[in-house]
Amino acid sequence: MTRLTDPQFADRVRASFALQNAMTLIQASLPVVNHGSTEIHVPHWSGIEQQHGFVHGGVVGMIADSAAGYAAMSMVPEGASVLTVEYKMNLLAPADGEKLIARGKVVRPGRTLIVTQAEVFAVKDGQEILCALMQQTIMVMHGKSEKT
């Protein structure tokens, strides 16, 4: 892993997460913030289901994108922010369980581009079932702060 560029990275990541109204809308939380990795949790509730009762794939994509994006943000210097350039996701199994956990991590940090991955698990009866894999490219925006 690369050197720690901002000792306050976790506070910045949590503050940014709090600005995401979309995460509030789906009742997501950010219980884990480490240098180079994060976790987002979402309870399974009727407001995020598709027609078969599974969590909608769009919601799975949202939390994968944000978990990996925040993993990237944890590694950029203070005063920089991040933005997704692209991602590719494979849905491997229905998102069916009591909650979803998206685990994002940095694969290759860089000054301009950061490559990340996320795995999304459906937790059912205490068992984690891998339901999605995502690979992502993040653009580092130096000198670009987030809205407040």
N, C-alpha and C positions, 0 to 999 in steps of 0.2 A: 504494500500500500504506500501511497505517497505521503510526504510529510504533512502534518497538520498546519494548514495555512491560516485558520481562524479558530482560536480556542472557544469562541462563542457560537460555533456552527450549529449546535443543537437548538439554541435559543432562536437563531435566525430561521432555521427550518420550521420550528414549531410556530413562529410568528407568521411565516408565509402560509403554512397550512391553515391557520385560523382565518386568513383572508379568502380562502377558497370556498365560496358559497356553494359550489357544486358538491364538495365533500360534506358540508352541513346538510344539504338536501338529502343525501343518501344515508345520513347518520354514521358517517365514517369517523374513525379515530386514528390517531398516530401514536401508539404506545411505545414504539421503539425507534430511537434515532441514534445511530452510531456513525462514526466516521466511515463513509463508504457504503452504508446499508441502512435501510429503514423497513418498518412494517406498518401497513395500514390494515385495520380491522373494520369489517362491516357486518352488522347483524342481518340475518335473513328476515325480511319483513315484506308484507304484501305490496308495498309501494315500489319495490324494485324488481318484482317478478315479471316474467314473460308469461305467455299464454299456457304453458305447461306447468307453471308453479316453480320453475327454476329461477335463479337470479339471472337477469338479462345480461347477455354478452356485452352490451354497451357499458354496463356497470362494472363488469369484470375488467374490461379495457380501461375504464376510468381509474380504478384503483391500482392496476398494474402500471399504467402511465405515471401516476402520481408517486407511487412507492419508489420506482426506479428514478424518476426525476428528482425526488428529494434525496435519494442516495447520492446523486450527482451533485446536488446543491450543497451537501455536507462537505464537499471537497473543494469548493471554489472559494477564492478569497473574499473577505468582507468588501462590500461595495459592488459585487457582481451578482447576477441572477442567472437563471437558466430557462431554456425554452426547448420543448420537444421539436426536433426536426422531422423525425419519422419513427415509426415502430411497426413491427411485424409481430402478430400474435397468433398462436395456435391454440384453439379451444380443444382440450383433450377429453373432457368429461363434463357432464352437466354440473353446473354450480348449484348443488343441492346439499344443504346442511343447515345447521343452526347459525353459522357465520362463515364469512370468507376472510382469509388472511392473505394479503399480498406482501411478498418479501422482495424488495428491490435491492440490487447491489451494483456497484461499479465494476465493470470488467476491465476497462482501460481508461484511465483519466488522461485528460489533455488540457492544454491551455485554451483551445478553441472548441474542440469537440470531445465529448465524453461518451463512451459506449457503455451501456448498462444492460442488465437483464432483470426480469421479474418472474417469479413463480407465484401463481395464485392457487391456494388450497381451499377446498370446501371442508369444513369441520363438521362431521356427522357422527354422533354417538362417541365423541372423544377421539375419533380417527381423522387424520388429515388425508384428504384425497386430492392429488394434483389435478386441477381442472384446466389450467392454462399456463403457457410459457410465452414470454415476450422478450424480444430484443429491441433495443431502442438506441437512437442517436440523439444526444442532447447538445445544444449550442450554448456555450458560455457567453453571456452578455456582460462584458466588463464595463463598469461605470453606469450600468442601467439598474436603477433600483426598482423595487416593486411598488405598486400603488399602496397608499396607506389610508 
